[in-house]
Amino acid sequence: MTSVSLGMPSAPPPVLAPRRKTRQIKVGSVGVGSDSPISVQSMTTTPTTDINATLQQIAELTASGCDIVRVACPSADDAEALPIIARKSQIPVIADIHFQPKYVFAAIEAGCAAVRVNPGNIRKFDDQVKEIAKAAKDHGTSIRIGVNAGSLEPGILKKHGKATPEALVESAVWEASLFEEHGFHDFKISVKHNDPVIMVAAYEMLAEKGDWPLHLGVTEAGPAFQGTIKSATAFGALLSRGIGDTIRVSLSAPPVEEIKVGNQILQSLNLRPRKLEIVSCPSCGRAQVDVYTLAEQVTAGLEGMEIPLRVAVMGCVVNGPGEAREADLGVASGNGKGQIFVKGEVIKTVPESQIVETLIEEAMRIAEEMGEADGEDAVKGSPVVSVS
């Protein structure tokens, strides 16, 4: 069989818009800003006081592709757990602080890579910015100014009547000015809202007012399906215009699911290298095979594979051959059989009953060849299914 080149092209893939130019900060070892790749974050759901459970969840998030993790710190016991968690975590840890300003200092002293502060619900926060900025600067700790629609400062909320984009941005810009007044610039900003339209408007407005790195998020996005749609819509609108430097998908679901969605959003926009992608037919009366079952079986068979490979599982003669030919590996099915394509070339025709095992065998062979060429293990994560 003729040897063919597989995987991603050597040239960078096209993006919809260049990144908005921002200042650069560090969250531990991870750069955040336009000079760095867009990072994906999540937050642990374990009690921070349960150090082993928290570290275990961080390990699971790391294996799923999480770059930065946030842990809650609502009590003194949580603050006491931070030094061990920050030291043993494989990825940078951000302490999430609300209400009690003393935990901001505790988190900085604990060695956390960054601290998230919510100006709207920390008592007398503005009066303590000077001390917070000095402590953070002395320890090399960055800050996220996390403005949230559900906890705006009373004065701003009274002025605007509700959490409008203008209200969110006013709060963020004011707090940013206080840090900058004290010579502290190592911060990023978020202005989160549960409505994607308001959220997008707020970030667009904020992006025009300064060169701060921006953390994107739709807060309280909802259950997995709804939250995924909201986040993909809002992030897509902003990232496609170059706005956004780190993202957190907020789902009422296990945090690993947030990472999967976040990574897939970035991959879909060519903002992160694409990995395994399965393209399959939608519901259609032209299909001559059970595409649903074929796609599910191929996905299950390739679970754990993480390579830049597009696999097309097609079920009719209209789009099937074209999609299969464009993919790295594909099948065009019909009349009880399937033509197997590798990088545009038909390598064999097999009965319908052998399509799944043949695709899996060919994918494994390709993965092995690519792994040998790169000196890496190609089986690491889980495949991503996108339905065309």
C-alpha positions as a Python dict, from the first residue, in 0.01 Angstrom:
ca = {
    (1, 'M'): (0, 0, 0),
    (2, 'T'): (123, 350, -83),
    (3, 'S'): (251, 543, 216),
    (4, 'V'): (50, 860, 280),
    (5, 'S'): (104, 1155, 509),
    (6, 'L'): (-137, 1166, 802),
    (7, 'G'): (-224, 1400, 1085),
    (8, 'M'): (-230, 1778, 1103),
    (9, 'P'): (-63, 1990, 834),
    (10, 'S'): (275, 2142, 919),
    (11, 'A'): (151, 2498, 858),
    (12, 'P'): (-59, 2658, 1135),
    (13, 'P'): (-431, 2609, 1066),
    (14, 'P'): (-634, 2920, 979),
    (15, 'V'): (-823, 3107, 1250),
    (16, 'L'): (-1112, 3349, 1214),
    (17, 'A'): (-930, 3648, 1363),
    (18, 'P'): (-593, 3728, 1520),
    (19, 'R'): (-579, 3737, 1899),
    (20, 'R'): (-648, 4070, 2063),
    (21, 'K'): (-316, 4205, 2192),
    (22, 'T'): (-297, 4196, 2572),
    (23, 'R'): (-43, 4228, 2846),
    (24, 'Q'): (104, 3897, 2958),
    (25, 'I'): (74, 3745, 3305),
    (26, 'K'): (170, 3414, 3461),
    (27, 'V'): (-52, 3176, 3655),
    (28, 'G'): (221, 2959, 3794),
    (29, 'S'): (384, 2793, 3494),
    (30, 'V'): (98, 2885, 3257),
    (31, 'G'): (114, 3206, 3059),
    (32, 'V'): (-212, 3397, 3016),
    (33, 'G'): (-237, 3664, 2750),
    (34, 'S'): (-207, 3703, 2377),
    (35, 'D'): (151, 3571, 2370),
    (36, 'S'): (34, 3235, 2510),
    (37, 'P'): (-210, 2969, 2392),
    (38, 'I'): (-563, 2998, 2530),
    (39, 'S'): (-578, 2787, 2844),
    (40, 'V'): (-867, 2579, 2980),
    (41, 'Q'): (-969, 2590, 3344),
    (42, 'S'): (-1209, 2414, 3577),
    (43, 'M'): (-1286, 2407, 3947),
    (44, 'T'): (-1279, 2120, 4192),
    (45, 'T'): (-1607, 2005, 4346),
    (46, 'T'): (-1451, 1826, 4643),
    (47, 'P'): (-1428, 1986, 4987),
    (48, 'T'): (-1090, 2160, 4984),
    (49, 'T'): (-1033, 2029, 5336),
    (50, 'D'): (-1032, 1676, 5191),
    (51, 'I'): (-683, 1708, 5051),
    (52, 'N'): (-657, 1359, 4904),
    (53, 'A'): (-993, 1380, 4725),
    (54, 'T'): (-909, 1726, 4593),
    (55, 'L'): (-569, 1616, 4463),
    (56, 'Q'): (-728, 1310, 4304),
    (57, 'Q'): (-979, 1526, 4121),
    (58, 'I'): (-702, 1761, 4011),
    (59, 'A'): (-515, 1460, 3871),
    (60, 'E'): (-827, 1357, 3675),
    (61, 'L'): (-867, 1710, 3542),
    (62, 'T'): (-500, 1723, 3444),
    (63, 'A'): (-534, 1396, 3252),
    (64, 'S'): (-835, 1542, 3068),
    (65, 'G'): (-638, 1843, 2946),
    (66, 'C'): (-700, 2099, 3219),
    (67, 'D'): (-432, 2371, 3235),
    (68, 'I'): (-531, 2557, 3552),
    (69, 'V'): (-754, 2452, 3842),
    (70, 'R'): (-946, 2659, 4096),
    (71, 'V'): (-1029, 2544, 4449),
    (72, 'A'): (-1280, 2697, 4690),
    (73, 'C'): (-1156, 2860, 5010),
    (74, 'P'): (-1457, 2963, 5220),
    (75, 'S'): (-1314, 2877, 5563),
    (76, 'A'): (-1000, 2871, 5776),
    (77, 'D'): (-982, 2492, 5741),
    (78, 'D'): (-980, 2528, 5363),
    (79, 'A'): (-704, 2787, 5385),
    (80, 'E'): (-497, 2546, 5594),
    (81, 'A'): (-523, 2284, 5321),
    (82, 'L'): (-400, 2515, 5044),
    (83, 'P'): (-21, 2481, 5098),
    (84, 'I'): (-27, 2103, 5044),
    (85, 'I'): (-266, 2122, 4750),
    (86, 'A'): (-68, 2400, 4582),
    (87, 'R'): (257, 2211, 4629),
    (88, 'K'): (136, 1870, 4512),
    (89, 'S'): (-94, 1972, 4226),
    (90, 'Q'): (39, 1893, 3877),
    (91, 'I'): (-111, 2217, 3742),
    (92, 'P'): (-131, 2572, 3883),
    (93, 'V'): (-386, 2622, 4160),
    (94, 'I'): (-606, 2930, 4197),
    (95, 'A'): (-773, 2996, 4531),
    (96, 'D'): (-1133, 3116, 4500),
    (97, 'I'): (-1202, 3380, 4764),
    (98, 'H'): (-1533, 3537, 4865),
    (99, 'F'): (-1648, 3740, 5167),
    (100, 'Q'): (-1337, 3711, 5389),
    (101, 'P'): (-1038, 3917, 5273),
    (102, 'K'): (-805, 3744, 5517),
    (103, 'Y'): (-819, 3432, 5300),
    (104, 'V'): (-673, 3630, 5009),
    (105, 'F'): (-356, 3676, 5212),
    (106, 'A'): (-367, 3317, 5335),
    (107, 'A'): (-385, 3187, 4978),
    (108, 'I'): (-94, 3405, 4870),
    (109, 'E'): (113, 3285, 5165),
    (110, 'A'): (15, 2925, 5085),
    (111, 'G'): (188, 2944, 4748),
    (112, 'C'): (-117, 2941, 4525),
    (113, 'A'): (-36, 3042, 4169),
    (114, 'A'): (-319, 3295, 4167),
    (115, 'V'): (-613, 3421, 4368),
    (116, 'R'): (-961, 3494, 4237),
    (117, 'V'): (-1122, 3786, 4418),
    (118, 'N'): (-1484, 3892, 4387),
    (119, 'P'): (-1494, 4267, 4468),
    (120, 'G'): (-1871, 4263, 4501),
    (121, 'N'): (-1883, 4040, 4806),
    (122, 'I'): (-1552, 4089, 4988),
    (123, 'R'): (-1596, 4324, 5281),
    (124, 'K'): (-1418, 4659, 5235),
    (125, 'F'): (-1226, 4512, 4942),
    (126, 'D'): (-1128, 4847, 4790),
    (127, 'D'): (-966, 4955, 5117),
    (128, 'Q'): (-735, 4654, 5107),
    (129, 'V'): (-623, 4658, 4745),
    (130, 'K'): (-289, 4820, 4837),
    (131, 'E'): (-203, 4543, 5085),
    (132, 'I'): (-328, 4269, 4852),
    (133, 'A'): (-126, 4409, 4562),
    (134, 'K'): (192, 4424, 4774),
    (135, 'A'): (151, 4069, 4906),
    (136, 'A'): (78, 3932, 4558),
    (137, 'K'): (375, 4117, 4408),
    (138, 'D'): (610, 3997, 4682),
    (139, 'H'): (508, 3634, 4622),
    (140, 'G'): (478, 3643, 4243),
    (141, 'T'): (107, 3567, 4266),
    (142, 'S'): (-132, 3684, 3997),
    (143, 'I'): (-490, 3795, 4058),
    (144, 'R'): (-819, 3745, 3880),
    (145, 'I'): (-1067, 4025, 3928),
    (146, 'G'): (-1383, 3817, 3902),
    (147, 'V'): (-1690, 4034, 3853),
    (148, 'N'): (-2013, 3836, 3859),
    (149, 'A'): (-2369, 3938, 3769),
    (150, 'G'): (-2500, 3778, 4087),
    (151, 'S'): (-2276, 3972, 4325),
    (152, 'L'): (-2223, 4324, 4196),
    (153, 'E'): (-2136, 4603, 4439),
    (154, 'P'): (-2457, 4760, 4577),
    (155, 'G'): (-2368, 5108, 4451),
    (156, 'I'): (-2314, 4994, 4094),
    (157, 'L'): (-2624, 4776, 4101),
    (158, 'K'): (-2833, 5070, 4225),
    (159, 'K'): (-2691, 5298, 3956),
    (160, 'H'): (-2764, 5062, 3666),
    (161, 'G'): (-3075, 4892, 3804),
    (162, 'K'): (-2950, 4543, 3716),
    (163, 'A'): (-2643, 4357, 3595),
    (164, 'T'): (-2612, 4519, 3254),
    (165, 'P'): (-2296, 4494, 3043),
    (166, 'E'): (-2219, 4852, 3143),
    (167, 'A'): (-2254, 4766, 3513),
    (168, 'L'): (-2023, 4465, 3487),
    (169, 'V'): (-1761, 4661, 3297),
    (170, 'E'): (-1778, 4961, 3530),
    (171, 'S'): (-1707, 4736, 3827),
    (172, 'A'): (-1418, 4562, 3652),
    (173, 'V'): (-1252, 4880, 3524),
    (174, 'W'): (-1277, 5046, 3866),
    (175, 'E'): (-1110, 4755, 4042),
    (176, 'A'): (-843, 4732, 3773),
    (177, 'S'): (-764, 5100, 3821),
    (178, 'L'): (-713, 5046, 4196),
    (179, 'F'): (-458, 4769, 4140),
    (180, 'E'): (-281, 4973, 3872),
    (181, 'E'): (-276, 5276, 4101),
    (182, 'H'): (-63, 5067, 4337),
    (183, 'G'): (170, 4950, 4061),
    (184, 'F'): (23, 4601, 4027),
    (185, 'H'): (-48, 4478, 3674),
    (186, 'D'): (-37, 4098, 3704),
    (187, 'F'): (-410, 4042, 3686),
    (188, 'K'): (-673, 3920, 3447),
    (189, 'I'): (-1042, 4007, 3447),
    (190, 'S'): (-1371, 3824, 3405),
    (191, 'V'): (-1720, 3975, 3372),
    (192, 'K'): (-1954, 3678, 3392),
    (193, 'H'): (-2328, 3662, 3334),
    (194, 'N'): (-2566, 3370, 3281),
    (195, 'D'): (-2706, 3527, 2963),
    (196, 'P'): (-2465, 3475, 2670),
    (197, 'V'): (-2586, 3793, 2495),
    (198, 'I'): (-2514, 4014, 2797),
    (199, 'M'): (-2189, 3831, 2863),
    (200, 'V'): (-2063, 3878, 2506),
    (201, 'A'): (-2155, 4248, 2509),
    (202, 'A'): (-1972, 4298, 2840),
    (203, 'Y'): (-1651, 4134, 2719),
    (204, 'E'): (-1658, 4327, 2391),
    (205, 'M'): (-1695, 4649, 2587),
    (206, 'L'): (-1423, 4553, 2833),
    (207, 'A'): (-1182, 4457, 2553),
    (208, 'E'): (-1207, 4812, 2419),
    (209, 'K'): (-1113, 4971, 2751),
    (210, 'G'): (-776, 4814, 2826),
    (211, 'D'): (-519, 4551, 2736),
    (212, 'W'): (-596, 4322, 3029),
    (213, 'P'): (-599, 3945, 2968),
    (214, 'L'): (-957, 3820, 2982),
    (215, 'H'): (-1095, 3505, 3145),
    (216, 'L'): (-1412, 3400, 2963),
    (217, 'G'): (-1706, 3237, 3135),
    (218, 'V'): (-2084, 3210, 3125),
    (219, 'T'): (-2170, 3182, 3492),
    (220, 'E'): (-2438, 2938, 3609),
    (221, 'A'): (-2462, 2812, 3251),
    (222, 'G'): (-2679, 2520, 3359),
    (223, 'P'): (-2694, 2142, 3309),
    (224, 'A'): (-2451, 1977, 3068),
    (225, 'F'): (-2649, 2015, 2745),
    (226, 'Q'): (-2776, 2368, 2804),
    (227, 'G'): (-2448, 2486, 2953),
    (228, 'T'): (-2250, 2346, 2663),
    (229, 'I'): (-2469, 2529, 2410),
    (230, 'K'): (-2453, 2858, 2605),
    (231, 'S'): (-2077, 2839, 2650),
    (232, 'A'): (-2005, 2735, 2292),
    (233, 'T'): (-2224, 3018, 2162),
    (234, 'A'): (-2071, 3288, 2382),
    (235, 'F'): (-1712, 3168, 2357),
    (236, 'G'): (-1741, 3119, 1983),
    (237, 'A'): (-1867, 3474, 1936),
    (238, 'L'): (-1576, 3619, 2135),
    (239, 'L'): (-1292, 3385, 2041),
    (240, 'S'): (-1376, 3419, 1672),
    (241, 'R'): (-1299, 3791, 1715),
    (242, 'G'): (-975, 3728, 1901),
    (243, 'I'): (-1118, 3808, 2246),
    (244, 'G'): (-1031, 3571, 2530),
    (245, 'D'): (-714, 3434, 2686),
    (246, 'T'): (-834, 3161, 2923),
    (247, 'I'): (-1173, 2992, 2949),
    (248, 'R'): (-1383, 2805, 3201),
    (249, 'V'): (-1698, 2621, 3090),
    (250, 'S'): (-1936, 2623, 3388),
    (251, 'L'): (-2158, 2315, 3388),
    (252, 'S'): (-2380, 2143, 3642),
    (253, 'A'): (-2178, 1832, 3567),
    (254, 'P'): (-1850, 1667, 3675),
    (255, 'P'): (-1561, 1909, 3615),
    (256, 'V'): (-1392, 1673, 3368),
    (257, 'E'): (-1689, 1736, 3138),
    (258, 'E'): (-1612, 2109, 3151),
    (259, 'I'): (-1260, 2038, 3027),
    (260, 'K'): (-1383, 1818, 2743),
    (261, 'V'): (-1621, 2090, 2624),
    (262, 'G'): (-1365, 2366, 2662),
    (263, 'N'): (-1100, 2178, 2468),
    (264, 'Q'): (-1347, 2092, 2194),
    (265, 'I'): (-1452, 2455, 2158),
    (266, 'L'): (-1090, 2559, 2113),
    (267, 'Q'): (-1018, 2274, 1872),
    (268, 'S'): (-1324, 2361, 1664),
    (269, 'L'): (-1190, 2715, 1618),
    (270, 'N'): (-833, 2594, 1544),
    (271, 'L'): (-719, 2759, 1866),
    (272, 'R'): (-588, 2429, 2000),
    (273, 'P'): (-447, 2140, 1793),
    (274, 'R'): (-723, 1907, 1682),
    (275, 'K'): (-707, 1550, 1802),
    (276, 'L'): (-927, 1255, 1714),
    (277, 'E'): (-1244, 1374, 1539),
    (278, 'I'): (-1522, 1150, 1414),
    (279, 'V'): (-1738, 1291, 1136),
    (280, 'S'): (-2066, 1105, 1080),
    (281, 'C'): (-2388, 1148, 886),
    (282, 'P'): (-2686, 1327, 1041),
    (283, 'S'): (-3030, 1170, 1040),
    (284, 'C'): (-3119, 1117, 676),
    (285, 'G'): (-3350, 898, 470),
    (286, 'R'): (-3072, 837, 215),
    (287, 'A'): (-2861, 634, 455),
    (288, 'Q'): (-2824, 274, 343),
    (289, 'V'): (-2664, 151, 666),
    (290, 'D'): (-2722, 210, 1037),
    (291, 'V'): (-2489, 509, 1068),
    (292, 'Y'): (-2586, 579, 1430),
    (293, 'T'): (-2470, 236, 1541),
    (294, 'L'): (-2159, 242, 1323),
    (295, 'A'): (-2051, 580, 1460),
    (296, 'E'): (-2115, 477, 1820),
    (297, 'Q'): (-1923, 152, 1778),
    (298, 'V'): (-1627, 322, 1611),
    (299, 'T'): (-1621, 586, 1885),
    (300, 'A'): (-1628, 321, 2156),
    (301, 'G'): (-1356, 123, 1981),
    (302, 'L'): (-1127, 426, 1960),
    (303, 'E'): (-1184, 543, 2315),
    (304, 'G'): (-856, 646, 2472),
    (305, 'M'): (-691, 741, 2143),
    (306, 'E'): (-549, 1090, 2117),
    (307, 'I'): (-405, 1165, 1776),
    (308, 'P'): (-468, 1432, 1511),
    (309, 'L'): (-688, 1204, 1301),
    (310, 'R'): (-1023, 1267, 1133),
    (311, 'V'): (-1238, 958, 1083),
    (312, 'A'): (-1547, 981, 859),
    (313, 'V'): (-1831, 731, 905),
    (314, 'M'): (-2067, 794, 613),
    (315, 'G'): (-2382, 612, 510),
    (316, 'C'): (-2485, 707, 156),
    (317, 'V'): (-2352, 778, -192),
    (318, 'V'): (-2437, 1152, -191),
    (319, 'N'): (-2180, 1292, 53),
    (320, 'G'): (-2020, 966, 166),
    (321, 'P'): (-1733, 926, -82),
    (322, 'G'): (-1644, 1296, -68),
    (323, 'E'): (-1636, 1311, 313),
    (324, 'A'): (-1448, 982, 339),
    (325, 'R'): (-1198, 1099, 80),
    (326, 'E'): (-1134, 1427, 266),
    (327, 'A'): (-1080, 1253, 600),
    (328, 'D'): (-758, 1084, 711),
    (329, 'L'): (-955, 762, 746),
    (330, 'G'): (-1311, 697, 639),
    (331, 'V'): (-1580, 470, 508),
    (332, 'A'): (-1842, 532, 241),
    (333, 'S'): (-2117, 276, 303),
    (334, 'G'): (-2401, 141, 92),
    (335, 'N'): (-2555, -174, -51),
    (336, 'G'): (-2426, -387, 235),
    (337, 'K'): (-2061, -293, 203),
    (338, 'G'): (-1818, -12, 272),
    (339, 'Q'): (-1528, 141, 85),
    (340, 'I'): (-1242, 216, 324),
    (341, 'F'): (-1042, 531, 245),
    (342, 'V'): (-703, 629, 383),
    (343, 'K'): (-609, 988, 299),
    (344, 'G'): (-822, 996, -11),
    (345, 'E'): (-732, 653, -146),
    (346, 'V'): (-959, 346, -143),
    (347, 'I'): (-756, 71, 19),
    (348, 'K'): (-1024, -198, 38),
    (349, 'T'): (-1395, -277, 25),
    (350, 'V'): (-1542, -480, 310),
    (351, 'P'): (-1885, -621, 402),
    (352, 'E'): (-2098, -403, 629),
    (353, 'S'): (-2040, -645, 915),
    (354, 'Q'): (-1664, -574, 900),
    (355, 'I'): (-1671, -194, 869),
    (356, 'V'): (-1626, -119, 1238),
    (357, 'E'): (-1344, -362, 1302),
    (358, 'T'): (-1166, -253, 984),
    (359, 'L'): (-1183, 116, 1074),
    (360, 'I'): (-1057, 45, 1424),
    (361, 'E'): (-772, -170, 1293),
    (362, 'E'): (-667, 96, 1043),
    (363, 'A'): (-689, 372, 1305),
    (364, 'M'): (-474, 168, 1545),
    (365, 'R'): (-221, 103, 1270),
    (366, 'I'): (-205, 473, 1183),
    (367, 'A'): (-178, 569, 1551),
    (368, 'E'): (109, 325, 1597),
    (369, 'E'): (293, 467, 1296),
    (370, 'M'): (240, 822, 1416),
    (371, 'G'): (341, 733, 1769),
    (372, 'E'): (663, 572, 1645),
    (373, 'A'): (739, 876, 1431),
    (374, 'D'): (680, 1116, 1721),
    (375, 'G'): (820, 894, 1993),
    (376, 'E'): (498, 932, 2190),
    (377, 'D'): (210, 722, 2315),
    (378, 'A'): (-89, 794, 2091),
    (379, 'V'): (-342, 646, 2332),
    (380, 'K'): (-398, 899, 2610),
    (381, 'G'): (-741, 1060, 2620),
    (382, 'S'): (-1085, 1007, 2471),
    (383, 'P'): (-1209, 1073, 2117),
    (384, 'V'): (-1426, 1368, 2035),
    (385, 'V'): (-1734, 1307, 1820),
    (386, 'S'): (-1861, 1589, 1601),
    (387, 'V'): (-2169, 1524, 1389),
    (388, 'S'): (-2166, 1691, 1048),
}
